Structures are given as structure tokens and as C-alpha cells.
Amino acid sequence: WEPFERRARVLDHFHYIDFAAESVTQRGKWLADVRVDRPLLVGEALGHGIFSGIGHSVMAGLMASLAADSDRNYGEMRISDELAEAAASLEEVIYLVSSIEWRFGIEPNEEINLSAAAAAEIWAAGASWSELVKRTGAEEGDLFRLLSRTGEALLQIAQLRATHPLEATMASETAALLLRDPVP
């Protein structure tokens, strides 16, 4: 019970549930529909407007940074200035969430993968499959998994049309860019 209670108190802090009333808030209802590896970070990123007003390739990079395994390397490419700015804002949200998780005795998973972000950014911008493989130096299976996981995460955000219509539309469009057929 104790681990559940600690997590519940974190969700209460961010107003996704009302711990005392033992109920889910309106915010919690839409977050419950987002089935991604790090839903609290995605929810808070949405709440802080990090996915608002960004382009497709930046959205792809941000979501890939969250969806990818933090220890996997996708090359030494630079991210764009726009993605670097958005990633810095995401890092602020991660710090905020992590500090609350620590307060309630939960070890946070705060690392994002910027090499994954760079790979997704150039793929969403229209790079060919052979160019992506060459520039990243990553195994094709690893790249395919990254893009699939990122696209699926974006499709989860795309379901939030009632609460986050602009972000949902952008996520749907970005998912289509990421989930295109890789042609060697």
C-alpha cells in the first residue's frame, strides 16, 4: 500500500487526483487516457504548454527524448536550436516533477535522451532512411523501435482532442511523419 500511497500523493500534488476525497479530477481523467511510459511528465509538459506552438520535428524530438531508453545511443548529432529550447523547458518540468517525487519518497526517472531527440527530429524533417541510419550510426532495428515508440506515444496525445485540441492535432500529424515506411 505504501508505494501506491506515495505515488497517489504525487498525483494529488499535481491535481490529477484528490487524495482526501479518493477521486480522480478532470485533469486526471484525461491523463488516465494517455498510455505512455512517463505519463506524469507528458501531462505536466502539456500543462506547461511545452507542446504548444512548436513544429512537427521539434515535437517528434521532444517525445522521442521521453520515449527512448535513456541509455541507448543514437549518434552524436546536434539538435536544432528550437529543440534545444523546448528540451530546456522540458528539463524544468522534469526538475519540478522530480523534486515532488523525491519529497514523497519516489525515485524519479529524470533522464531524457537527446540523441534519440536528434534522430527523431531529422526523420520527422524528411530525412531518408539511409540518411538517418548513416547519420546516427545506430542499428536499423533500434531506430525502427525508437520511431515506433515515439509515434505511438504521439498517437496517445492525439486522442486528447477535447482537452488539448491544438496539441492533439500536431501530435497526430507528427505521428504520421514518424510512422512512414522506412525505405532503405
C-alpha positions as CSV (number, residue, x, y, z in Angstrom):
1,W,0.0,0.0,0.0
2,E,2.8,2.4,0.9
3,P,4.3,2.7,-2.7
4,F,0.8,3.3,-4.1
5,E,0.1,5.9,-1.5
6,R,3.4,7.7,-2.2
7,R,2.5,7.8,-6.0
8,A,-1.0,8.9,-5.2
9,R,0.3,11.8,-3.1
10,V,2.4,13.0,-6.0
11,L,-0.6,12.8,-8.3
12,D,-2.6,14.7,-5.7
13,H,0.1,17.4,-5.6
14,F,-0.3,17.9,-9.4
15,H,-4.1,17.9,-9.1
16,Y,-4.7,14.7,-11.1
17,I,-6.4,13.1,-8.1
18,D,-8.0,14.3,-4.9
19,F,-6.3,12.1,-2.4
20,A,-8.5,13.0,0.6
21,A,-11.7,12.6,-1.4
22,E,-10.4,9.4,-3.1
23,S,-11.4,10.7,-6.5
24,V,-10.0,11.5,-9.9
25,T,-10.0,15.1,-11.0
26,Q,-10.9,16.3,-14.5
27,R,-7.2,16.6,-15.2
28,G,-6.7,13.1,-14.0
29,K,-9.4,11.8,-16.3
30,W,-7.6,12.9,-19.5
31,L,-4.2,11.9,-18.2
32,A,-5.5,8.4,-17.4
33,D,-6.2,8.0,-21.2
34,V,-2.6,8.8,-22.1
35,R,-0.8,5.4,-22.1
36,V,2.9,6.3,-22.4
37,D,5.9,5.3,-20.3
38,R,6.1,8.6,-18.4
39,P,2.5,9.9,-18.3
40,L,3.1,12.4,-15.4
41,L,5.9,14.1,-17.3
42,V,3.8,14.2,-20.5
43,G,0.9,15.6,-18.6
44,E,2.9,18.3,-16.9
45,A,4.6,19.2,-20.2
46,L,1.2,19.6,-21.8
47,G,0.0,21.6,-18.7
48,H,3.0,23.9,-19.0
49,G,2.4,24.5,-22.8
50,I,5.7,22.9,-23.9
51,F,4.0,21.2,-26.8
52,S,2.2,24.4,-27.9
53,G,3.4,26.4,-30.8
54,I,6.2,24.0,-31.8
55,G,6.8,22.4,-35.2
56,H,6.5,18.8,-36.1
57,S,10.2,18.0,-35.9
58,V,10.5,19.6,-32.5
59,M,7.5,17.7,-31.2
60,A,9.0,14.5,-32.6
61,G,12.3,15.2,-30.9
62,L,10.7,16.0,-27.5
63,M,8.5,12.9,-27.5
64,A,11.5,10.7,-28.6
65,S,13.6,12.1,-25.7
66,L,10.9,10.8,-23.3
67,A,10.0,7.6,-25.2
68,A,13.6,6.3,-25.7
69,D,15.6,4.3,-23.3
70,S,17.9,6.8,-21.6
71,D,21.0,4.6,-22.0
72,R,20.6,3.9,-25.8
73,N,22.8,5.9,-28.1
74,Y,21.5,7.2,-31.5
75,G,24.7,9.1,-32.5
76,E,26.3,12.4,-31.9
77,M,24.1,14.7,-33.9
78,R,23.2,18.2,-32.8
79,I,19.7,19.1,-32.1
80,S,18.2,22.3,-33.6
81,D,18.1,25.5,-31.5
82,E,14.3,25.2,-31.4
83,L,14.5,21.7,-30.0
84,A,17.2,22.7,-27.5
85,E,14.9,25.5,-26.2
86,A,12.0,23.1,-25.9
87,A,14.2,20.5,-24.2
88,A,15.3,23.0,-21.7
89,S,11.7,23.8,-20.9
90,L,11.0,20.1,-20.6
91,E,14.0,19.8,-18.2
92,E,12.5,22.4,-16.0
93,V,9.3,20.4,-15.8
94,I,11.3,17.2,-15.1
95,Y,13.1,19.0,-12.3
96,L,9.7,20.2,-10.8
97,V,8.2,16.7,-11.0
98,S,11.4,15.0,-9.7
99,S,11.5,17.3,-6.7
100,I,7.9,16.4,-5.7
101,E,8.6,12.7,-6.3
102,W,11.7,12.9,-4.0
103,R,9.6,14.6,-1.4
104,F,7.2,11.7,-1.3
105,G,9.9,9.0,-1.4
106,I,9.8,8.1,-5.1
107,E,13.0,7.8,-7.1
108,P,12.4,9.8,-10.2
109,N,13.3,8.8,-13.7
110,E,14.6,12.2,-14.8
111,E,16.9,11.5,-17.8
112,I,15.9,12.3,-21.3
113,N,17.7,11.0,-24.4
114,L,18.8,13.9,-26.6
115,S,20.5,11.6,-29.1
116,A,17.0,10.0,-29.7
117,A,15.6,13.5,-29.9
118,A,18.0,14.4,-32.7
119,A,17.3,11.2,-34.6
120,A,13.5,11.7,-34.4
121,E,13.9,15.4,-35.3
122,I,15.8,14.7,-38.6
123,W,13.4,11.8,-39.5
124,A,10.4,14.0,-39.0
125,A,12.0,16.7,-41.0
126,G,12.1,14.4,-44.0
127,A,15.4,12.6,-43.9
128,S,15.6,9.4,-45.9
129,W,16.0,6.1,-44.1
130,S,19.5,5.6,-45.4
131,E,20.5,9.1,-44.3
132,L,19.1,8.5,-40.8
133,V,21.0,5.3,-40.5
134,K,24.2,6.8,-41.7
135,R,24.0,10.0,-39.6
136,T,23.1,8.2,-36.4
137,G,25.3,5.1,-36.8
138,A,22.5,3.2,-34.9
139,E,21.2,-0.2,-35.7
140,E,18.2,-0.1,-38.0
141,G,16.2,-2.2,-35.5
142,D,16.9,0.3,-32.8
143,L,15.9,3.2,-35.0
144,F,12.7,1.5,-36.0
145,R,11.8,0.8,-32.4
146,L,12.6,4.4,-31.4
147,L,10.4,5.8,-34.2
148,S,7.6,3.3,-33.5
149,R,7.5,4.0,-29.7
150,T,7.6,7.8,-30.3
151,G,4.9,7.6,-32.9
152,E,2.7,5.5,-30.6
153,A,3.2,8.0,-27.8
154,L,2.2,10.8,-30.1
155,L,-0.9,8.9,-31.1
156,Q,-1.8,8.8,-27.4
157,I,-1.6,12.6,-27.2
158,A,-3.6,12.8,-30.4
159,Q,-6.5,11.3,-28.5
160,L,-6.7,14.4,-26.3
161,R,-8.8,16.5,-28.8
162,A,-11.3,17.5,-26.2
163,T,-8.8,18.9,-23.7
164,H,-5.8,19.8,-25.8
165,P,-7.0,20.2,-29.4
166,L,-4.0,22.0,-30.9
167,E,-1.5,19.7,-29.3
168,A,-3.6,16.7,-30.3
169,T,-3.7,17.8,-34.0
170,M,0.0,18.5,-34.0
171,A,0.7,15.1,-32.4
172,S,-1.4,13.3,-35.0
173,E,0.4,15.0,-37.8
174,T,3.8,14.4,-36.3
175,A,3.0,10.7,-35.7
176,A,2.2,10.3,-39.4
177,L,5.6,11.8,-40.3
178,L,7.4,9.4,-37.9
179,L,5.4,6.3,-38.8
180,R,6.1,6.4,-42.5
181,D,7.7,3.5,-44.2
182,P,11.5,3.3,-43.9
183,V,12.8,2.9,-47.4
184,P,16.5,1.8,-47.4
